[in-house]
Amino acid sequence: MKRRISIWTGVGVLVVVLWTLYISATKPTPLGSLWTLVDLTCPIALARHYALSFYFVLLANAATYALVGTAAEVIRRHYKPA
């Protein structure tokens, strides 16, 4: 179970890195309708009106994905056939 939660955390980190690279590569053009996808995959992005460092966003998203992963694994373990 620890390995699966660490995979969830790694996915959270990867999401932040990929969104950061995408936003940096397309800086002059606005994201437009992609903000909904950003908000769904990176919930800390809802606070985009505040100055947040990359490392804080990385840590917050990793923690969010770890919590979601823990809940998903507990539910999966509960419904797993014996």
PAROVO-696904 format. One line per field, with one value per atom (N, C-alpha, C): residue number from 1; residue in one letter; atom name; x, y, z. Coordinates in Angstrom, 3 decimals, m for minus. Example, Ala and Ser with C-alpha at 12.3 -4.5 7.8 and 13.67 -1.06 7.14 Angstrom:
<sites>
seq: [1  1  1  2  2  2];
type: [a  a  a  s  s  s];
atom: [N  CA  C  N  CA  C];
px: [13.190  12.300  13.200  12.850  13.670  12.900];
py: [m5.690  m4.500  m3.300  m2.250  m1.060  0.030];
pz: [7.800  7.800  7.800  7.080  7.140  7.870];
</sites>
This chain:
<sites>
seq: [1  1  1  2  2  2  3  3  3  4  4  4  5  5  5  6  6  6  7  7  7  8  8  8  9  9  9  10  10  10  11  11  11  12  12  12  13  13  13  14  14  14  15  15  15  16  16  16  17  17  17  18  18  18  19  19  19  20  20  20  21  21  21  22  22  22  23  23  23  24  24  24  25  25  25  26  26  26  27  27  27  28  28  28  29  29  29  30  30  30  31  31  31  32  32  32  33  33  33  34  34  34  35  35  35  36  36  36  37  37  37  38  38  38  39  39  39  40  40  40  41  41  41  42  42  42  43  43  43  44  44  44  45  45  45  46  46  46  47  47  47  48  48  48  49  49  49  50  50  50  51  51  51  52  52  52  53  53  53  54  54  54  55  55  55  56  56  56  57  57  57  58  58  58  59  59  59  60  60  60  61  61  61  62  62  62  63  63  63  64  64  64  65  65  65  66  66  66  67  67  67  68  68  68  69  69  69  70  70  70  71  71  71  72  72  72  73  73  73  74  74  74  75  75  75  76  76  76  77  77  77  78  78  78  79  79  79  80  80  80  81  81  81  82  82  82];
type: [m  m  m  k  k  k  r  r  r  r  r  r  i  i  i  s  s  s  i  i  i  w  w  w  t  t  t  g  g  g  v  v  v  g  g  g  v  v  v  l  l  l  v  v  v  v  v  v  v  v  v  l  l  l  w  w  w  t  t  t  l  l  l  y  y  y  i  i  i  s  s  s  a  a  a  t  t  t  k  k  k  p  p  p  t  t  t  p  p  p  l  l  l  g  g  g  s  s  s  l  l  l  w  w  w  t  t  t  l  l  l  v  v  v  d  d  d  l  l  l  t  t  t  c  c  c  p  p  p  i  i  i  a  a  a  l  l  l  a  a  a  r  r  r  h  h  h  y  y  y  a  a  a  l  l  l  s  s  s  f  f  f  y  y  y  f  f  f  v  v  v  l  l  l  l  l  l  a  a  a  n  n  n  a  a  a  a  a  a  t  t  t  y  y  y  a  a  a  l  l  l  v  v  v  g  g  g  t  t  t  a  a  a  a  a  a  e  e  e  v  v  v  i  i  i  r  r  r  r  r  r  h  h  h  y  y  y  k  k  k  p  p  p  a  a  a];
atom: [N  CA  C  N  CA  C  N  CA  C  N  CA  C  N  CA  C  N  CA  C  N  CA  C  N  CA  C  N  CA  C  N  CA  C  N  CA  C  N  CA  C  N  CA  C  N  CA  C  N  CA  C  N  CA  C  N  CA  C  N  CA  C  N  CA  C  N  CA  C  N  CA  C  N  CA  C  N  CA  C  N  CA  C  N  CA  C  N  CA  C  N  CA  C  N  CA  C  N  CA  C  N  CA  C  N  CA  C  N  CA  C  N  CA  C  N  CA  C  N  CA  C  N  CA  C  N  CA  C  N  CA  C  N  CA  C  N  CA  C  N  CA  C  N  CA  C  N  CA  C  N  CA  C  N  CA  C  N  CA  C  N  CA  C  N  CA  C  N  CA  C  N  CA  C  N  CA  C  N  CA  C  N  CA  C  N  CA  C  N  CA  C  N  CA  C  N  CA  C  N  CA  C  N  CA  C  N  CA  C  N  CA  C  N  CA  C  N  CA  C  N  CA  C  N  CA  C  N  CA  C  N  CA  C  N  CA  C  N  CA  C  N  CA  C  N  CA  C  N  CA  C  N  CA  C  N  CA  C  N  CA  C  N  CA  C  N  CA  C  N  CA  C  N  CA  C  N  CA  C  N  CA  C  N  CA  C];
px: [0.822  0.000  0.871  2.017  2.907  3.422  3.690  4.190  3.136  1.885  0.813  0.605  0.696  0.543  1.720  2.908  4.053  3.914  3.275  3.009  2.019  0.984  0.028  0.753  1.657  2.410  3.284  3.928  4.753  3.951  2.739  1.869  1.512  1.270  0.989  2.148  3.356  4.547  4.671  4.449  4.557  3.534  2.343  1.307  1.770  2.337  2.809  3.939  4.867  6.004  5.510  4.605  4.110  3.301  2.452  1.705  2.645  3.674  4.640  5.369  5.788  6.450  5.509  4.266  3.300  3.016  2.804  2.510  3.723  4.928  6.136  6.334  5.987  6.174  5.153  3.968  2.910  2.596  3.602  3.414  2.645  2.922  2.198  0.705  0.328  m1.088  m1.744  m2.935  m3.631  m4.127  m4.340  m4.811  m6.277  m7.051  m8.451  m9.239  m9.820  m10.673  m9.867  m8.567  m7.744  m7.640  m8.039  m7.951  m8.806  m9.902  m10.739  m9.963  m9.252  m8.430  m7.289  m6.700  m5.636  m6.184  m7.345  m7.944  m8.317  m8.739  m9.087  m7.861  m6.792  m5.605  m4.629  m4.736  m3.826  m4.650  m5.310  m6.239  m5.626  m4.350  m3.721  m3.734  m3.961  m4.025  m5.229  m6.192  m7.333  m6.890  m5.727  m5.184  m4.215  m4.499  m3.585  m3.460  m4.339  m4.268  m3.210  m2.660  m1.623  m0.284  0.771  2.106  2.531  2.554  2.956  4.215  5.169  6.398  6.164  7.008  6.910  7.008  7.907  8.115  6.926  6.278  5.081  3.961  3.766  2.738  3.067  4.333  4.774  4.461  4.777  4.523  3.021  2.267  0.827  0.139  0.527  m0.100  0.311  1.552  1.983  1.206  0.997  0.229  m1.231  m1.795  m3.179  m3.332  m2.432  m2.487  m2.225  m1.367  m1.125  m2.385  m3.097  m4.352  m5.421  m5.548  m6.510  m6.120  m4.829  m4.353  m4.597  m4.411  m4.681  m6.157  m7.023  m8.459  m8.834  m8.281  m8.587  m8.095  m6.922  m6.389  m7.169  m7.616  m8.437  m9.762  m10.374  m11.630  m11.398  m10.315  m10.012  m9.765  m9.073  m8.788  m10.073  m10.978  m12.243  m13.114  m13.137  m13.998  m13.292  m12.051  m11.306  m11.848  m12.121  m12.644  m11.639  m12.143  m11.268  m10.744];
py: [m1.190  0.000  1.260  1.197  2.359  2.681  1.651  1.861  2.551  2.139  2.752  4.216  4.521  5.909  6.749  6.180  6.927  7.132  6.206  6.403  7.550  7.596  8.713  10.039  10.064  11.283  11.670  10.693  10.952  11.500  11.006  11.527  12.985  13.303  14.695  15.621  15.173  15.962  16.110  15.018  15.043  15.994  16.049  16.954  18.402  18.763  20.143  20.469  19.548  19.791  19.955  19.087  19.170  20.446  20.842  22.084  23.282  23.248  24.350  24.464  23.327  23.344  23.824  23.368  23.781  25.277  25.784  27.209  28.048  27.573  28.302  28.314  27.217  27.127  27.962  28.138  28.884  30.182  30.804  31.988  33.131  33.516  34.672  34.412  33.167  32.867  32.412  32.883  32.468  31.028  30.409  29.029  28.911  29.934  29.899  28.832  27.917  26.884  25.787  25.793  24.775  24.998  26.166  26.424  25.445  24.985  24.005  22.713  22.278  21.071  21.273  22.451  22.751  22.698  23.285  23.297  21.894  21.032  19.662  18.817  18.993  18.165  18.756  20.032  20.709  21.680  21.186  22.027  23.293  23.302  24.495  25.636  25.316  26.347  27.257  26.859  27.731  29.018  28.990  30.175  30.924  30.969  31.565  33.074  33.704  35.148  35.542  34.579  34.823  34.353  34.978  34.590  33.325  32.206  30.927  30.446  29.997  29.506  28.132  27.773  26.478  25.341  25.469  24.399  24.240  25.343  25.256  24.549  24.903  24.256  22.785  22.471  21.083  20.288  20.849  20.182  20.040  21.096  21.049  20.038  19.990  19.043  17.610  17.408  16.065  15.601  16.496  16.140  15.856  16.642  16.414  15.058  14.740  13.446  12.297  12.509  11.464  11.207  12.258  12.090  11.400  11.812  11.173  9.714  9.469  8.098  7.232  7.786  7.033  6.668  7.626  7.342  6.297  6.414  5.455  4.052  3.962  2.655  2.025  2.831  2.298  1.774  2.541  2.087  0.844  0.826  m0.343  m1.570  m1.406  m2.531  m3.045  m2.103  m2.484  m3.330  m2.986  m3.690  m4.827  m5.065  m6.145  m7.492  m8.432  m9.727  m10.468  m11.128  m11.817  m13.128];
pz: [0.000  0.000  0.000  0.673  0.702  m0.697  m1.471  m2.828  m3.686  m3.549  m4.338  m3.954  m2.671  m2.230  m2.729  m2.734  m3.262  m4.773  m5.470  m6.902  m7.089  m6.268  m6.318  m6.085  m5.112  m4.814  m6.004  m6.605  m7.780  m8.941  m9.113  m10.166  m9.871  m8.616  m8.244  m8.568  m8.310  m8.638  m10.153  m10.872  m12.328  m12.953  m12.398  m12.908  m12.787  m11.653  m11.459  m12.428  m12.575  m13.481  m14.920  m15.358  m16.732  m16.973  m16.015  m16.189  m16.197  m15.368  m15.341  m16.679  m17.216  m18.522  m19.618  m19.588  m20.606  m20.533  m19.329  m19.167  m19.555  m19.240  m19.616  m21.132  m21.785  m23.227  m23.993  m23.441  m24.122  m23.393  m22.826  m21.979  m22.645  m23.870  m24.414  m24.632  m24.886  m25.130  m23.834  m23.562  m22.338  m22.441  m21.303  m21.277  m21.683  m21.463  m21.866  m21.131  m21.879  m21.277  m20.588  m20.727  m20.057  m18.554  m18.057  m16.621  m15.827  m16.405  m15.718  m15.509  m16.533  m16.422  m15.435  m15.451  m14.488  m13.066  m12.849  m11.508  m11.038  m11.941  m11.567  m11.248  m12.004  m11.799  m10.795  m10.537  m9.600  m8.757  m7.701  m6.938  m6.332  m6.052  m5.490  m6.508  m7.771  m8.807  m8.629  m7.808  m7.526  m6.837  m6.209  m5.532  m6.448  m7.742  m8.701  m8.579  m7.817  m7.642  m6.606  m5.916  m4.919  m5.459  m4.996  m5.436  m4.695  m5.389  m4.806  m5.504  m4.729  m5.343  m5.952  m6.899  m7.565  m6.552  m5.589  m4.616  m3.672  m3.324  m2.488  m3.241  m4.504  m5.329  m5.490  m5.691  m5.827  m4.562  m3.416  m2.142  m1.873  m2.138  m1.891  m2.800  m4.058  m4.977  m4.645  m4.250  m3.844  m2.611  m1.665  m0.469  m0.814  m1.719  m2.137  m2.799  m3.712  m4.391  m3.420  m2.423  m1.427  m0.606  m0.229  0.518  m0.328  m1.574  m2.474  m2.702  m2.874  m3.058  m1.843  m0.653  0.567  0.654  0.369  0.396  m0.653  m1.847  m2.911  m2.552  m1.952  m1.589  m0.437  0.503  1.599  1.055  0.155  m0.451  m1.293  m2.053  m2.888  m2.035  m0.955  m0.057  0.624  0.911  1.556  0.633  m0.650  m1.602  m2.339  m2.030  m2.661  m2.162  m3.077  m2.628  m1.759  m0.737  0.217  m0.311];
</sites>
